[in-house]
């Protein structure tokens, strides 16, 4: 997935939620310019900022790889 695909997902979810860019940014605690940047695929947005926006829009990230089962097992075993 690339920045443009993330942008399309965020824009789609924001519009379907009926939120303005300003309202979404305010709820996420970020500036509306940052939200504009995300929705236009700017790749230099900080991860923590991006995650705040995803949280407001109730978008969850899920990682998938052949090694995820090993990672999850090792995380559980180390606790």
Phi, psi and omega in degrees: 000140181246176183301324181292324177292318174301318180302314181296322180294314180297313180300315179302311182295320180296314181294318179295332179282346180082011181271142172284165177299320181296316181295317179297314180298317180298314179297326180279345182076032179233168177282152180295335177293322177297317179296320176301315180299316179298313183291348178249015171077019178293125188271359183264009179290136181293145183301316181296325177293315179300318181294326176298317179293316178300320180298315180298323182272003180059041176257125180253137175268141177228127181267141180223128175198164177298340183262359184298322179297320178295315179302311182296321178297314181295324177295319179291319182293331183279355181271000000 
